[in-house]
């Protein structure tokens, strides 16, 4: 089977199911595992965010969507050369990945129409169900069942350890800086499982723009920066945008030094297997007295996963 993945989390799932050799095309953001970076790139961003500030990126995204151009473009010639039997895509967020409608348009010109699996996870259970869906479509149903079961066991373990915690710190997960977005979908669920109370996010719902005064009034005990598309170093630099806000220095989380810059793409933004690593990291942030920092093979140490700012 020749498989094209148009979603970084789907690429991670495919490789986790030992299907890496059958992946013949990915997006420019498919960087995990390392072998994924060697695959032909089918999808590119329509602009380069590397040298842009958070507000500029937000403006560029909005302009692209309003003009009907989209944030991503398909290399139709590369897709034709890949000759996929199966395409795995998404219909959750037009900003995070190529929308399903663009995939439909791209395959119209192919002589042989591939099967298309469209993922739309909103909760952790949906992520596990998607792993099984991908497994069923690729002849890896047994492996997918084992993987989903192992991930569920780890999720359950964290939930059991926090079920009777005496205190649930208020946790603010910031997904973007300018404007400020509070993390949604599976993030509030992860906070709850990790023994916290989400200060602004709504489980199973989209990330949302939240006025600073609302966040300031919530007085979070911990702040976790999960900036979509940024690594730890870039996220830590963006904190200066928050430090300029009135009342930032007086927040309980800032006063106690519990502000964490994370590798969101690895552990929070992408609905794939590593969300469970993110859950275990989050549990350490919220209840360090109960949870040690998880040992993640190949993660390169704590500073590659998060840093306190």
N, C-alpha and C positions, 0 to 999 in steps of 0.2 A: 504494500500500500504506500502511495506517495501522499504525504500529508503536508499541508501548508497551515501554519499557525499565525493568525493575525491578532494575537493577544499574548502579551508576555506571560501571564499566569497560565494560559493554555500550553505554552511552550514548556513551562516548568512541569506541568502535569504529564505531558507527553514524554519528557525525558525521565521523569520519575517512574513511568510505566515501561521503561527500557525501549522506547520507540524513537530514540534520537536518530538512529540510522535511517529511519523512514521519513524524517522531517526534511523537506526539500525547499522550504521557504519560511521566512519569519519576518518580523518587523524590525525597524532600526532600534527599538527599545528592548528587544529580546536578548538580554545579557546574562541570563542565568539558566542552566549552568554555563560554564565557560565555553563548552563545545557549541552552544547555541550561537555564539558570536561568529562562528565560521560558516554559518548557513547563508544562502543567498537571501538578500533583503528584498522583500516584495512591497513593503509599505514604508514611506518616509513622512516626516513632518513637513508641513508647508512653510514653516519658518524655523529659525534657529534660536532656541531660548537661552543658549549658554551665556551670552553676554547681556541678557536682558534682565531688568529688575522685575520683581514680582508683579508690580502694577502694570508694567509694560507687557508682560506675558499675558496677564488677564485681559488687557485691552486687545491684544492681537488675537487671542482666542475668540473673544466676543465678536470682533470685526469679521473674522473668517466665517463664523457660524451665521452671522446676520446676512452676509453676502452670499450665503449658500455654497461657499467653497469648501468648508470643512477644515479641520485641523490636520488631517492626514490625506495623503494621496497614494493611490495604488499604481505601481509600475506594471501596467498591463502586459508589456512584453516579457517582463520577468515572470509574471504569473503564468503566461502562456508557455514559457520555457520549462517551468516547474512541472506542468502537466499534472496537477493534483487529482487524486481520487477523492480526497477528503479535505475540506477547509474547516478549521475551527475558528469561530469569530465570536462577537459579543453584541448585545443589544442593551447595555446597561448605561454607558456614559459616552457621549460623543467627544468628550474632551480627553478621556483616558485612552481611547483606542478607536480604530476605524469603526464607524457605525455599520450595522448590518445592511442598511440600504445601499451603501457604497459597495459592499461586497457583491450584492445582487447585481448591481450595474456592471461591475467589473467582469463577472463571469458570463455575461451575455455574449461576449465576443469569443468565448472558448468553444472550440469544435465539440469537445466532450464535456458535458456539465458534471462537475464533481458533486458529491454529497456535501451538504453544509450543516454543521452543528453550530447553533447559536446559543451561547451561554448568557445567563442573566442572573447571577447570584446576588442576593440581597442580605442573606444571613449565613452564618457558618454552616448550617445544615445544607444550604443550597450549594455551597462550595464542595462539600463531601458528595452530594448528589451529582454534581457536574463531573467529579472524578470518575464516578461510576458510569456516567453517560459516555464519557470519552473512552473508557475502558470497553464498554459494550460495543461501541462503533468501530473499535480497532482490533477486536479479538483479544483484548487484555482484560476481560471481565473479572477473572479470578484475581489477577494482580491488583486491579483497581479496588476490588472488595477488601483485599488485605490492607492496602494503603489507607483507604478510608476508615477501616476499622482501627488501625493503629493511631491515626490522627484523632479519632473519636475517643479512644482510651485516654490519650493525653489531655484532651479537652475536659473530659469527665474528672480526671485526677485533679486538675486545677480547680474545677468547680466544687468538688468535695472538700478541698482544703480551705476554701473561702466561704463555705456555706454558713458557718457559724462564727465568722469573725466579729469581734465586738465593735469595731469601728469600720466604717466604709468611707475613706477619704473621697472628697469631691475632686474629680479628675477632669481637666479640660484638655481635649485633644484638638489641636489646631492643624488643619489640613492645608491651609493657605494663609498668606500674611497680608496681602493687599489686593482686595479686601480680605477680612478675616473670615475663613470658613471653619465651621466646626465639623469634625468628622462624622459621617453617617454610616448607613448600611450596617456592616458587621462590627464597626468600631465600638459603638456603645455596648453591644453585646459582649465584646471582649473585655471592656472595662468592668462590666458587671461580674463576669465570670472570674476576673482577676481580683475581685474583692473591693471594687470601687463603685462610686456613683458618678455617672457621666453628667457633667455640669451643663452641657449644651446640646449634645448630639441626640438624635432620635433613632432608636434601633429599627433597622429595616427600611429607613427612609433616606433620601439623598442628603449628601452634605449640604449645609446651608450657610448663607452669609448671616453673621450674627453681629449686631451693633456692639461696639466696644463697651458701652455702658452696661449692657446686659451681662457681658462676660465679667466685667469688673465687679458687678453686684453679686455674681455667683461666688466670688472669693474662693477660687479653687485651691485645694491643698497640694495638688501636683499638676504640672502642665507638661504634656507630651506633644512635641512638635513632630507631626507626621506629614511634612510637606510633600505632596505628590510630585514625583520626578526628581527630587533633590536628594543628594547624598548627605551624610552627616556633616561634612565640612560646610557645604553650601547652606544647609539648614541652620547651622550655628551662626553663620555670618548674617543670615536674615533676621536674627533676633534683634538686631539694632532697630528694626522697624517697630517692634513691640516695645522696646525700651523707651521710645519717644512718647508713648501713650500716657496720658495722665493717670496716675495711680498705679502704674505697672510695678514700681519698686515696692509698693506697700502690700501687694498681694501675698497671702500666706505662702503660696508656692515659691515665690521669689525670695521672700524673707528666709525660708527654710532651705533654700538651695535645691528645691525639687523641680527644676525645669530641665527637661531632657530633649536633646536633639537626636533624632533617630534616622536610620536608613529606612525610610518609609516604603520605598519600592521593594525592598527585600522582605519586610515584616508586617506591613500594615495596609498598603495601598492595593496590592495585587491579590485577587482572590484565588490563591493557590495553596499548596501544602505549607509554605513557610508562614502563613498566618498563624499557625499553631506555635511556631517559634516566637512570633510576635506576642502571642498571648502569654507565653511563659516569661518573656522579657517584661511585659507590662505587669505581670504579677510581682516580679522582683521590684519594679519601681514603686508599686503601691504598698506591698507588704514585704519589705526586705527582711523582716524578722521571721517570715515563714518560707520565703522562696529565695534560694541562691540564684545567682546569675547563671542561666542555662549554658551548658557547654555545647557550642554549636561548631561541629567540625568544619574547618575551612573558612570560618567567619573572620579570622584575622585578629581576634581579640576585641575587647569591649569598645575601643575607640572606632572600630569599623562598624559597630552596631548602633552605638549611641555615645553621647558625651553629655555631661552636665554643663549647663551654661548659666 
